């Protein structure tokens, strides 16, 4: 019998989702909400919505991704708000282009929340099993072979295996064939992907130790509270956690003694002993890597963060390590506030198989096999947010394909999601990819406040945003336009507000006055009917008007390239005068537009001119 919350169950589905982590869940819920019958296959119940590393959602760039997921109709924002322990807006001392939400979440509540959603969804059948191979018919994937349930068929298959493929965990010289948190790993699927012709790469990630809460000396560390203002990820069902109910985080630092301990035992680290073959994340290094790469830094931050109201443990963000247990104890006890800390769980490194994402179209469908999609860490990314947004897009595109519709491919100026997927499909990866604000050349228009403006039209047209929510959004947009018009046509002299007396020696419009950093919209006119988000949006649009218009000009210039389709070019070796390197790369990546071709490393202006000439003369 198939282990499932929803039975009886057919062995033929519309969509199979392999893996129930952050990517798999988004894929499953998208397809199920659009009316498709989904088999959600996972190795164990414990791995569903698992938060094996940092118990948080959001952060620089990542928080904007979670808002984008919500604007498209995804799940992560709702889950994060429902399980919030603390929330804050980051980078508020800088411009709005880098503002981002970060929520400390209850990792046990997060899993429980998603399990409840699965149980209540009649279109999702949860199957606890191991996928061993894909079933193919010519170049079409038509299902999967499992250990227990054998053959399960579907029209579409989405692979979201996370860090479980051929996974090995490492603590010092001890290696174990297991997935995150000692869970069961996938043992056979990697070999099947190799046989099918996929190029696999070996990657590595890691996690810090957890310590018992009561063993920390909180008097010696700095308390880090959440933000005072009302904050949440979700655009429509606002769920705010009052500051008095938010749990604090704490800040401490490594020191010279910590660094000496690490340097002395560096060869015992799995990373430096030669045990690990996988490439680690450049932008989220282990503490060993930090000491080696940044030898001139006298200290490194360690954030002490709660994991759950039901756990007596704290997470040591910034102290990811694969050193032996006895060394981990020594280095933790060298840190101020952690002198007597009891270790509840030791840090470890984990290496796993992933695919080279250049083998995917920007829709996240395989180039080699039809009806097969990949999302999440199997595509070489790191982070819950990166995984979730890929799962969402894979689910959307699998569903659109079932409807015989064109895929949704977000542009780089439309979403961080578009930046991420374009980077993966166009450039590939050499180490686990982490989304950063610096990766987005148009980040001033990819803001936290306008995620809904950029993406709700897609979520609504697909069927993931309700009519009620869409009309609510349109009503706010109508009010915003009305307010902006009033600001433009009303001069300071016409205003009756006494607070503006000192500005009345001029005849400027209220719109021009609002450009001043010290002026707020509520000082200029009544804002009845506007939400807090809409007020913030108006102020940003006006105060940064010049910068936004300048960036829009650049976007329009870039979009000219992205509007030129290259789908008709099947073989670049036939194009005369292209360099051999250009032919090899273009044939491998098969860019969909001239803009995507332009972003391929090694493709120069002459190559683009040759391609454009070919397109113009072979229509």
GUTOR-295262 format. One record per residue (C-alpha): x, y, z. Coordinates in steps of 0.25 Angstrom, whole numbers, plus 5000, padded with zeros to 4 digits. Layout:
! GUTOR-295262
XYZ...
***
This chain:
! GUTOR-295262
500050005000500550144997500850225009499950355007499050455014498050455002497550314998497150244990498150274980498450254965499750214960499650314948499750464951499850594944501050634951502150554959502950644969504250574974504650634987503750714997504750825001504550974998504650954983503750824983502650884992502551004983502450924970501450824977500450934982500551014969500150894960499050844970498450984971498350994956497550864957498550754954498750624961500150624968500950514974501950574984503050474986503950484998504950395005504350425018503350505025504450575034505050635021503750705017503950855018505250835026506050955030507450885032508251005033507951145037506451155043506151285035505451325022505951455015507151545016507851625005507251604991506651474997505551545005505151614991505051474985504051424996503251554993503251514978502851374981501651434988501351524977501251414967500351324977501451234984501451184998502751225005502351365009501051305016501851205023502951295028501851395033501151285040502351225047503051365050503951375063504551505059504551595047505351725042505551805030507051805026507851915020506952025024508152125025508352105010507452124998506152054996506851964985507451884995506351885006505951735009505151665020505751555028504951465037505451375048504551255047504151135056504651025048503750915055502451005053502951025038502950875036501650855043500950965035501350905022500950765026499550825029499450895016499850755009498750685017497650785014498050784999497150674991498050684979499350654986499650504989500850494998501750364995502850325005503850254995505150264988505150294973506250214967506050254952505250324942504450254932504650304917503950274904504950324893505250474898504050484907504050464922502750384925502950344940503850294951504250164956504250154972504750054982503450014988502350064978503150024966502550094954501850224955501450304942501150444940501150554928502150634935503250604945503950714954505250674961505550754974506450664981507250764989508550714996508050574996508650514983509850424987510050505000511150495009511250565023512650595029513150635043514650635043515150505038513750435040512950415027511550355026510650325015509450405019508650535016508450655024508250635039508550485037507350465029507250355018507950395005507650364990508650254986508250214972507650334965508950404962509450284954508150284946508350434942509750404938509350284929508250384923509450474919509350584929510650654934510650644949511550724958511950704972511650814982511750844997511050915008511050915023510350955036510851015049510750945063509450965072509650995086508750985098508051115101508151115116509651085115509951225108510351345116509451445110509951565119511251555111510651565097509851675090508351665088507851685074506351715074505351715062504851845055503751925063502951955050501851855045502551755035502151635028502451565015501051535010500351645001498951615005498651535018499551625027500051545039500851635048501651585060501651695071503051735075502651685090502451545085503751545076504951465081506251535081507551485074508951515080510251555074511651515078512951495071514151405069515451455074516951425073516851295082515751245073516551265061517751195067516951075070516451065056517851095050518450985058517450885054517150925040517750795034516650715043515550795036514850705025514950825016516450835017516750685019516450645005515250565009514250665002514250664987513050764985513250914983512750994995511951124994512751244992511851344999511451265011512851205015513151115027513851175039515051095034514951165020514751305027516051285035516851245023516251345013516151465022517451445030517551595033516151605040516351605055514951545057513651495050512151515054511351405061509851425062509251335073507851305068506651225073506151105065504751085071503951115083503850965086505350945085506450985096507451005085508151125078508751135064510151195063510051265050511451295044512051175050511851065040512950965041513350815039514450815049514450695059513550695071514650725081515150835073513750895071513650895086514950965088514651075078513251095083513651115097514751215093513551315089513051415098511751375104511951225100513051185110512151085116511251055105510750915103510650865089509350795085509750765071511150775064511350855051511650765039511850785024511050705014511450684999510450634989510150624974509550734965509350764950510050864942508850964940509351004926508650874922507250944925506451044917506051164925504751104927505551004936505150884926506250794922506850824908507050674906505750614910504350674909503350684921504550674931504850794940505850824951505850924962506550954975507950914980508050804969508250924960509450974968508851074976508851094991507751155000506251125003505851254995506651214983506051074984504651114986504551214974505151114965504051014970503051114967503451144953503650994950502250964955501651084947502351044934501950894936500550944937500551034926501150924917499950834921499050944916499850954903500351094906501651164905502551164918502651284927504151334926504351454935505351564930506451614938505751744940504451684945504951594956506151544964505551414960505851444946507251484949507551354957506951264946507651344935508951334942508751184944508351154929509251244923510551244931510451114939511151104953512551064958512051074973510751074980510051194975509551304985508651414980509251554983508751694980510051714973509651604962508451694958508851804949507451864950507251854965506651994967505451944960505451804967505051864981504351804993503251894992502851874977502951724976501451714974501451824963502451744955501851604956500351604960499951614946500551474943500051414956498651464953498651414938499251274942498151264952498951264965498451404970496951414973496051514966495751574980497251604983497451654969496351754969496851794983498251824977497651894965496851984974498152024982498752054968497652144965497752224978499352234976499152294962498152394967499052434979500252454970499352534960498852624972500352644976500752684962499652794960499552844975500652954978501152984991500453124991499153054989499352965001498653005014499552915023500253005033501352905034501752955020501953105024503453105023503353045008502353145003503353244998503353164985502353124975502752974974501752864973501552764985502152654976503452734976503352764991503252614994504552584987505252645000505652535009505052605022503652615016502652505017501352485009500452495021500952635023500452685009499052625008498052525014498452385011497052315014496952185007498352165004499052045011500452065018501051985006500452084996500952205004502352155004502252124990501852264986502952324994503952234988503452264974503552414976504852424984505652334975504852374962506152424954506952294958505752204954505552274940507052264937507052114940505852094932506552154920507652054922506551944923505951984910507251974903507551834909506151794905506351814891507351704891506351614899505251644889506051574877505751424877506851324873505851204873506051184858507551164859507651014861509151004858510151114860511251034853510651074840510851224843512051274836513151364843512651324857513851274865513951134869513851164884512551244881511951134872512251034884511651114894510451154886510151014882510250964896509451074903508451094891508051244896506651274893506851424891508051514886508051574900508251434906509351414896510051544900510151494914510851374911512351384915513251394903512251444893512651574888512051694880512551634866511851504870510551574873510651654860510851524852509651464859508751584857509151584842508751444840507351464847507051584838507451514825506851374828505451414833
***
